[in-house]
Amino acid sequence: MAEPRITKVFGAINIGSFRISAMIMGLTEDGDLVVMGSGHRASQGIKRGYVTDMEAATYSIRDAVERAEKNAGATIQSAWIGCAGAGLASRVSKVEIDIGGRRVEEEDIQHLLLAARDTIQPDGRMFLHAQPAHYTLDGAHGVANPKGLHAERLGVDIHIMLADGAPVRNLTEAVQNAHLDVEAVVATPLAAGYSCLSEEERDLGVALVEIGADVTNVSVHASGMLLGLAAIPIGSSEITDAIASAFAIKRFEAERLKCVSGSAIASPTDHRELIPVRLADDDEDAEAGGHSVARAELVSIVTQNLSRLTKEIGRALKEMGFTGNHGGQVVLTGGGAELAGLADYAQGALGRPCRIGRPLALKGLPEAHSTPGFATLVGLCLYAADDPVDIRTIGQNYQTSSRYGGSEAVTRLFRALKEYF
């Protein structure tokens, strides 16, 4: 049986401090999403989500995209890009209009969204998103589509994501220099939520902790939308640097030790297990040089640095009100979440149930990219396929009108006659 035909193609690029990854996803005529190809490479010219070297960043982006295109057997002209830094901030704006108890029509929804668009203020910053999360009828929340229902007042909760303008423009320019158009810049906490949070989790309340190399983004989701966001300038690279410093080894060797032998949970055999390492000035392999460290030392360094990170995560959750009965599960994702035993450690440190957030199992997704480190990349593609409404784009071809009936229509008629005759 022939494979369903691809009707639409989405390109996504996640620009991180540790790696830059790209993915090409197709939408079939049956409505299924298929990963056509993906690729990644070590990041250059990016630090804490900011472009620090335009030429190096552009080269890394182009290289990652070309690897994805080679695997997909197709090229892309534009892409959705992820933004993890740039001073991300989130807020919710509530807007209501009076409709007088009648049935809600599509025109009323348009009026409401136009009113909401006119109320949002950027305060000197750049909008990344301004999306209607859900509607309210006479104050009752959780209405997905109010059309056809009766109400005195129709309201909407608008989720707004802000960022600093200059860093976002630098990211956009780096992608454009790689000969690609930018469809949109998407905040990575939002994209990661598409990939590893279920609808029920986002409705009941969940915290998503995206641990990157240099930045950890903590976001709180409830009632189907992102309610709060905090950026912590600490990431998994701090653990790598601590290992490299303690054992006098190179960063790439420290990263290997952390990924292969590191753990957030100590075991009774750690003191007896020796791990071969290659010192910074060694030319031969570690075993030939006879250099080794006890695994207990490695685990100790990992847990010391994790303790600092989890304290900051706990503080951020408390400031966002994710405590007591108002708090729920914590989902850990991002490249830093691939550390062995992290969920158990975080559960004890935060006092909340924790799990590791992995990307959805999509057709064509390579096993190597089914890890937490690629959750945001997959989420960018899912976000692109969903293409949610942004209130800044509505109303360009919309002409406002009003509906009158009864005595109001008569009054309006007499007012018009008085003005023009």
Protein Blocks (a to p, Z undefined) as FASTA:
>chain_A
ZZdddfbdcddddddfkbccdddddddfkopacdfbdcddddehiaehiafbfklmmmmm
mmmmmmmmmmnopacfbdcdddfbloiacddddddddehhpacdfklmmmmmmmmmmmpc
gkhpacfbdcdfbdceehighiablghiacfbdcdddddddddfklmmmmmmmmmmnopa
cfbacdfklmmmmmmpcfklmmnopcdddddfkbccddddeehiafbdcddfbdfklmmm
mmmmmnopafklmmmmmmmmgcfbdcfklmmpccddddfklcbdfklnopacdfklmmmm
mmmmmmmmmmmmmmmmmmnopacjlbccdddedjklmpghklmmmmmmnopacddddddd
dehiafklmcfklmmmmmmmmmmmnopadfklgoklcccddddehjllmmmmmmmmmmmZ
Z
